[in-house]
Amino acid sequence: MLKLRVNDIDVEVEEGLTVLQACEKAGFEIPRFCYHEKTINSR
């Protein structure tokens, strides 16, 4: 598990996620443009 701080809140997420995926799993909604999981080539 990885520990991060988002908006002054400590969260733990599994390794291998993008920052966007980690934030979403922690319950944060982040607006984005042109993103789809299947278009990610590397991590």
C-alpha positions in Angstrom: 0.0 0.0 0.0 1.1 3.5 -0.8 0.4 6.5 1.5 -0.5 9.8 0.0 -2.0 13.1 1.2 -4.8 14.6 -0.9 -6.4 17.9 0.2 -4.7 17.5 3.6 -6.2 14.0 4.1 -4.0 10.9 4.4 -5.1 8.0 2.3 -3.7 4.6 1.4 -4.0 3.0 -2.0 -2.5 0.0 -3.7 0.7 0.5 -5.7 0.6 0.6 -9.5 -2.3 3.1 -9.8 -2.0 6.4 -11.6 -2.4 9.5 -9.4 -5.9 10.0 -10.9 -6.9 6.4 -10.1 -5.6 6.6 -6.6 -7.5 9.8 -5.9 -10.7 8.3 -7.3 -10.3 5.2 -5.2 -9.9 7.4 -2.1 -13.2 9.1 -3.0 -12.0 12.3 -4.6 -13.6 13.5 -7.8 -11.1 15.2 -10.2 -12.4 16.8 -13.4 -10.4 15.7 -16.4 -10.3 16.0 -20.1 -9.6 13.2 -22.6 -8.9 10.4 -20.1 -9.8 6.7 -20.4 -8.2 3.8 -18.6 -7.6 1.8 -21.8 -5.5 4.6 -23.3 -2.8 4.5 -20.6 0.5 3.0 -22.1 2.8 3.1 -19.1 2.7 3.7 -15.3 
